[in-house]
Amino acid sequence: MCRHNAEAEQVADRCTFQQGDANHLDFEDETFDAVVSNFVYHEVNDGRSKEQLLRETLRVLKRGGSFALQDLFGQKSVYGDFQQVVERLRRDAVSEIHYADSGLEIPIPRWMQVPGMLRGVGIIYGKKKERSSIWSR
C-alpha cells in the first residue's frame, strides 16, 4: 500500500521501503536526521516494553535530530504511566520532549465501537540531545 501511495503521489522515485522488526531496526546508530511514526507502537506486541521500543526508535536518530511520534500514548493499558516514560526519556537522552494529547474523539457508531478505540491518542515530539552515548547498541 505504501508503494502504491508513493506512486499515486508521484514520489516513488524518491522513496524506499524496508520491512523489519521495530524492536531491532536494521540501521546503524544515528542514521536519520528525523524520525516520524504514526500509530505503529501499539501494534508491536512481542512482550518488550513500549519504552524499549521508543528507545530503539531514538537510537537511529542523529544527535540533535527531531522526532514526532503519534500513538495511543494516553492509554494506560498500553503504556502505563506515560508521563513517567517521558520523564525518563528527558533525563536520559532527549533535550526536548513534549506530549500533546490530541483529544481525538472520532464519532464512531456505538455498534462498531471497541473499548478504548481511538482513545488516548497523543503525539510526542522533540529533539535528541547533542551529547549522549546511551543510544549505542
Buried (B, 14 or more C-beta within 10 A) or exposed (E): EEEEEBEEEEEBEEEEEEEEEBBEBEBEBBBBEEBEBEEEBBEBEEEEEBBEBBBBBBBBBBBEBBBBBBBBBBBEEBBEEBEEBBEBBBEEBBBEBEBEEEEEEEEEEEEEEEEEEBEBBBBBBBBBBEEBEEBEE
